[in-house]
Amino acid sequence: MGIIYSLLLGCLAGFCAGKLMKGGGFGLIMNIVLGLLGGVLGGWLFSLFGLSWGGLLGQLVTAIVGAVVILWIASFFKK
């Protein structure tokens, strides 16, 4: 169940990040894919700063932060 849980959380994070990045999104499917990658990036970024949140909310916020960073970087290539 862990991998399914992570995939669902990443999909939700990608959707939320697409809504937060007004005009920076790439469509629903691509935002979900970037959200999956954002979960990994968010976890890595938070560990660099020594931050960690437990539970569902913490993991969701971490994934959203990572997805927003990925969408922000990807928006430079979109132009």
C-alpha positions in Angstrom: 0.0 0.0 0.0 3.0 2.4 0.5 3.7 2.9 -3.2 0.0 3.4 -4.0 -0.3 5.9 -1.1 2.8 7.8 -2.4 1.4 7.9 -5.9 -1.9 9.2 -4.8 -0.3 11.8 -2.6 2.0 12.9 -5.5 -1.0 13.2 -7.8 -2.8 15.4 -5.3 0.3 17.5 -4.8 0.7 18.0 -8.5 -2.9 19.1 -8.8 -2.6 21.5 -5.9 0.7 22.9 -7.2 -0.9 23.5 -10.6 -3.6 25.5 -8.9 -1.1 27.5 -6.9 1.1 28.3 -9.9 -1.4 30.4 -11.9 -0.4 30.3 -15.5 2.6 28.1 -14.6 0.8 24.8 -15.1 1.1 22.4 -18.0 -2.3 20.8 -17.9 -3.7 18.3 -15.5 -1.8 15.2 -16.6 1.6 16.9 -16.7 1.0 18.6 -13.4 0.2 15.3 -11.8 3.4 13.8 -13.2 5.4 16.8 -12.0 3.7 16.4 -8.6 5.0 12.8 -8.4 8.5 14.1 -9.0 7.9 17.0 -6.7 7.3 14.7 -3.8 10.8 13.3 -4.2 12.3 16.8 -4.7 10.4 18.2 -1.7 11.6 15.5 0.6 15.2 16.1 -0.6 14.9 19.9 -0.2 13.4 19.6 3.3 16.2 17.1 4.4 18.8 19.6 3.2 17.5 22.1 5.7 16.9 19.6 8.4 13.1 19.8 8.3 10.8 16.9 8.5 7.0 16.7 9.0 5.2 13.5 9.8 1.8 12.4 9.0 -0.4 12.9 6.0 -0.5 16.7 6.1 3.3 17.0 6.4 3.9 14.7 3.5 1.4 16.6 1.4 2.9 20.0 2.2 6.4 18.6 1.4 5.2 17.2 -1.9 3.4 20.4 -2.8 6.5 22.5 -2.1 8.6 20.2 -4.3 6.0 20.3 -7.1 5.8 24.1 -7.0 9.6 24.2 -7.3 9.5 21.8 -10.3 6.7 23.8 -12.0 8.6 27.0 -11.4 11.7 25.6 -13.0 9.8 24.0 -15.8 8.0 27.3 -16.6 11.4 28.7 -17.7 11.5 26.0 -20.4 7.8 26.5 -21.4 8.4 30.0 -22.7 
